[in-house]
């Protein structure tokens, strides 16, 4: 009779086991989800490059031949807030 409740975890034991199992399964499921995302169809996600600033876009258009040099200079001056000597 002395050790009647020796092997019973009691109320706090049940609470502890429940919380422990929830944490265990939560961590296990999170690890699987992260692993699947990392090796999924797209592979690891790479951050998208920041959008180009306006001057760089303008230079790229000029390099591709979409605009000529006077137009490039005019637009560049407009972006910088200055006027081009002899410009419009």
MDAnalysis code that builds the backbone (N, CA, C; Angstrom):
import MDAnalysis as mda
import numpy as np

u = mda.Universe.empty(264, n_residues=88, atom_resindex=np.repeat(np.arange(88), 3), trajectory=True)
u.add_TopologyAttr("name", ["N", "CA", "C"] * 88)
u.add_TopologyAttr("resid", np.arange(1, 89))
u.add_TopologyAttr("resname", ["UNK", "UNK", "UNK", "UNK", "UNK", "UNK", "UNK", "UNK", "UNK", "UNK", "UNK", "UNK", "UNK", "UNK", "UNK", "UNK", "UNK", "UNK", "UNK", "UNK", "UNK", "UNK", "UNK", "UNK", "UNK", "UNK", "UNK", "UNK", "UNK", "UNK", "UNK", "UNK", "UNK", "UNK", "UNK", "UNK", "UNK", "UNK", "UNK", "UNK", "UNK", "UNK", "UNK", "UNK", "UNK", "UNK", "UNK", "UNK", "UNK", "UNK", "UNK", "UNK", "UNK", "UNK", "UNK", "UNK", "UNK", "UNK", "UNK", "UNK", "UNK", "UNK", "UNK", "UNK", "UNK", "UNK", "UNK", "UNK", "UNK", "UNK", "UNK", "UNK", "UNK", "UNK", "UNK", "UNK", "UNK", "UNK", "UNK", "UNK", "UNK", "UNK", "UNK", "UNK", "UNK", "UNK", "UNK", "UNK"])
u.atoms.positions = np.array([
    [0.813, -1.181, 0.000],
    [0.000, 0.000, 0.000],
    [0.868, 1.261, 0.000],
    [2.046, 1.129, 0.439],
    [2.916, 2.276, 0.552],
    [3.257, 2.868, -0.816],
    [3.438, 2.013, -1.871],
    [3.819, 2.496, -3.191],
    [2.660, 2.422, -4.174],
    [1.448, 2.642, -3.697],
    [0.267, 2.503, -4.528],
    [0.285, 3.470, -5.718],
    [0.726, 4.725, -5.535],
    [0.726, 5.738, -6.599],
    [2.118, 5.942, -7.190],
    [3.017, 5.021, -7.001],
    [4.403, 5.183, -7.423],
    [4.534, 5.269, -8.939],
    [3.759, 4.492, -9.699],
    [3.935, 4.456, -11.142],
    [2.910, 5.305, -11.892],
    [2.087, 6.029, -11.206],
    [1.102, 6.903, -11.838],
    [1.732, 8.276, -12.039],
    [1.756, 8.788, -13.279],
    [2.406, 10.077, -13.502],
    [1.641, 11.253, -12.900],
    [0.405, 11.114, -12.598],
    [-0.360, 12.218, -12.037],
    [-0.778, 13.204, -13.111],
    [-1.493, 14.250, -12.709],
    [-2.027, 15.228, -13.662],
    [-0.914, 15.988, -14.377],
    [0.091, 16.457, -13.635],
    [1.165, 17.215, -14.264],
    [2.005, 16.341, -15.186],
    [2.106, 15.084, -14.885],
    [2.818, 14.171, -15.764],
    [2.121, 14.020, -17.103],
    [0.786, 13.910, -17.060],
    [0.022, 13.813, -18.299],
    [0.123, 15.108, -19.112],
    [0.077, 16.238, -18.433],
    [0.207, 17.532, -19.129],
    [1.585, 17.630, -19.783],
    [2.608, 17.236, -19.034],
    [3.975, 17.284, -19.568],
    [4.146, 16.383, -20.773],
    [3.606, 15.170, -20.698],
    [3.708, 14.245, -21.831],
    [2.947, 14.781, -23.042],
    [1.781, 15.376, -22.824],
    [0.984, 15.909, -23.926],
    [1.721, 17.059, -24.613],
    [2.237, 17.974, -23.819],
    [2.980, 19.113, -24.386],
    [4.225, 18.614, -25.114],
    [4.908, 17.656, -24.516],
    [6.106, 17.102, -25.153],
    [5.804, 16.448, -26.486],
    [4.725, 15.691, -26.561],
    [4.360, 15.045, -27.822],
    [3.948, 16.074, -28.873],
    [3.213, 17.103, -28.460],
    [2.825, 18.149, -29.409],
    [4.060, 18.863, -29.968],
    [5.003, 19.164, -29.099],
    [6.242, 19.805, -29.557],
    [7.022, 18.887, -30.491],
    [7.120, 17.613, -30.112],
    [7.848, 16.651, -30.937],
    [7.246, 16.563, -32.337],
    [5.934, 16.351, -32.436],
    [5.298, 16.221, -33.734],
    [5.319, 17.538, -34.507],
    [5.181, 18.653, -33.805],
    [5.247, 19.953, -34.478],
    [6.613, 20.194, -35.100],
    [7.671, 19.885, -34.354],
    [9.020, 20.049, -34.894],
    [9.295, 19.078, -36.033],
    [8.831, 17.851, -35.896],
    [9.040, 16.860, -36.947],
    [8.325, 17.263, -38.234],
    [7.083, 17.693, -38.130],
    [6.328, 18.117, -39.318],
    [6.942, 19.366, -39.935],
    [7.385, 20.312, -39.102],
    [8.032, 21.527, -39.621],
    [9.315, 21.184, -40.363],
    [10.097, 20.271, -39.835],
    [11.343, 19.867, -40.492],
    [11.058, 19.229, -41.847],
    [10.039, 18.376, -41.909],
    [9.691, 17.732, -43.180],
    [9.221, 18.765, -44.195],
    [8.403, 19.713, -43.771],
    [7.901, 20.745, -44.687],
    [9.055, 21.593, -45.213],
    [9.958, 22.000, -44.346],
    [11.101, 22.803, -44.786],
    [12.005, 22.019, -45.724],
    [12.191, 20.740, -45.458],
    [13.012, 19.900, -46.320],
    [12.372, 19.747, -47.696],
    [11.077, 19.529, -47.735],
    [10.375, 19.390, -49.015],
    [10.444, 20.691, -49.802],
    [10.296, 21.809, -49.130],
    [10.385, 23.103, -49.830],
    [11.784, 23.335, -50.382],
    [12.800, 22.904, -49.640],
    [14.182, 23.145, -50.069],
    [14.550, 22.291, -51.273],
    [14.047, 21.064, -51.351],
    [14.421, 20.189, -52.456],
    [13.270, 19.943, -53.412],
    [12.246, 20.785, -53.338],
    [11.064, 20.633, -54.180],
    [11.356, 20.929, -55.634],
    [10.319, 21.089, -56.441],
    [10.488, 21.261, -57.877],
    [11.306, 22.482, -58.265],
    [11.190, 23.567, -57.528],
    [11.940, 24.768, -57.869],
    [13.321, 24.810, -57.241],
    [13.653, 23.854, -56.409],
    [14.920, 23.877, -55.698],
    [14.872, 24.942, -54.620],
    [16.004, 25.231, -54.036],
    [16.019, 26.274, -53.008],
    [15.607, 27.604, -53.615],
    [14.800, 28.335, -52.911],
    [14.339, 29.613, -53.442],
    [15.461, 30.632, -53.349],
    [15.658, 31.351, -54.429],
    [16.675, 32.391, -54.440],
    [15.969, 33.736, -54.392],
    [16.519, 34.671, -53.667],
    [15.871, 35.977, -53.607],
    [15.916, 36.647, -54.970],
    [14.854, 37.333, -55.304],
    [14.823, 38.046, -56.575],
    [15.708, 39.282, -56.479],
    [16.414, 39.579, -57.554],
    [17.281, 40.751, -57.497],
    [16.443, 42.018, -57.366],
    [16.978, 43.009, -56.703],
    [16.222, 44.251, -56.565],
    [15.998, 44.891, -57.930],
    [14.919, 45.630, -58.025],
    [14.640, 46.284, -59.301],
    [15.717, 47.313, -59.591],
    [16.010, 47.462, -60.873],
    [17.066, 48.383, -61.278],
    [16.634, 49.814, -61.063],
    [17.611, 50.629, -60.779],
    [17.287, 52.041, -60.646],
    [17.072, 52.627, -62.043],
    [16.417, 53.758, -62.143],
    [16.054, 54.313, -63.459],
    [17.244, 54.584, -64.375],
    [18.363, 55.048, -63.818],
    [19.522, 55.337, -64.663],
    [20.084, 54.056, -65.267],
    [20.078, 52.996, -64.499],
    [20.587, 51.725, -65.017],
    [19.666, 51.198, -66.112],
    [18.355, 51.307, -65.902],
    [17.411, 50.880, -66.945],
    [17.608, 51.686, -68.223],
    [17.824, 52.969, -68.057],
    [18.039, 53.827, -69.212],
    [19.314, 53.432, -69.949],
    [20.372, 53.147, -69.202],
    [21.629, 52.724, -69.815],
    [21.466, 51.387, -70.534],
    [20.675, 50.484, -69.970],
    [20.440, 49.199, -70.622],
    [19.669, 49.384, -71.931],
    [18.689, 50.271, -71.918],
    [17.934, 50.546, -73.152],
    [18.842, 51.145, -74.213],
    [19.745, 52.022, -73.799],
    [20.690, 52.637, -74.728],
    [21.638, 51.568, -75.285],
    [22.105, 50.676, -74.422],
    [23.024, 49.626, -74.855],
    [22.341, 48.656, -75.830],
    [21.062, 48.415, -75.651],
    [20.331, 47.519, -76.558],
    [19.959, 48.212, -77.872],
    [20.150, 49.511, -77.951],
    [19.834, 50.243, -79.170],
    [18.386, 50.678, -79.263],
    [17.658, 50.626, -78.154],
    [16.252, 51.026, -78.169],
    [16.103, 52.543, -78.277],
    [17.080, 53.267, -77.755],
    [17.059, 54.733, -77.839],
    [18.418, 55.191, -78.340],
    [18.450, 56.376, -78.986],
    [19.720, 56.892, -79.490],
    [20.390, 57.772, -78.432],
    [21.603, 58.251, -78.740],
    [22.382, 58.991, -77.749],
    [21.735, 60.303, -77.313],
    [21.211, 61.121, -78.231],
    [20.573, 62.362, -77.756],
    [19.393, 62.099, -76.819],
    [18.585, 61.095, -77.157],
    [17.453, 60.777, -76.293],
    [17.945, 60.267, -74.931],
    [19.010, 59.441, -74.973],
    [19.597, 58.951, -73.724],
    [20.076, 60.109, -72.855],
    [20.799, 61.049, -73.461],
    [21.326, 62.189, -72.706],
    [20.192, 63.057, -72.151],
    [19.162, 63.282, -72.962],
    [18.021, 64.093, -72.495],
    [17.328, 63.428, -71.305],
    [17.056, 62.140, -71.435],
    [16.362, 61.440, -70.360],
    [17.231, 61.339, -69.105],
    [18.537, 61.160, -69.299],
    [19.445, 61.095, -68.158],
    [19.476, 62.435, -67.426],
    [19.492, 63.514, -68.195],
    [19.476, 64.844, -67.577],
    [18.171, 65.074, -66.830],
    [17.075, 64.604, -67.392],
    [15.778, 64.740, -66.734],
    [15.766, 63.961, -65.422],
    [16.305, 62.749, -65.453],
    [16.342, 61.939, -64.227],
    [17.188, 62.593, -63.155],
    [18.283, 63.199, -63.553],
    [19.183, 63.799, -62.579],
    [18.735, 65.205, -62.172],
    [17.745, 65.720, -62.869],
    [17.224, 67.036, -62.521],
    [18.096, 68.173, -63.017],
    [18.874, 67.909, -64.039],
    [19.737, 68.942, -64.617],
    [19.320, 69.157, -66.067],
    [19.812, 70.238, -66.656],
    [19.548, 70.490, -68.062],
    [20.817, 70.242, -68.844],
    [20.643, 69.716, -70.016],
    [21.784, 69.426, -70.861],
    [22.170, 70.677, -71.626],
    [23.473, 70.988, -71.702],
    [23.869, 72.157, -72.485],
    [23.525, 71.949, -73.955],
    [22.817, 72.889, -74.516],
    [22.406, 72.788, -75.909],
    [21.243, 71.823, -76.085],
    [20.682, 71.394, -74.985],
    [19.575, 70.438, -75.062],
    [18.257, 71.146, -75.345],
    [17.202, 70.388, -75.347],
    [15.886, 70.940, -75.667],
    [15.389, 71.834, -74.597],
])
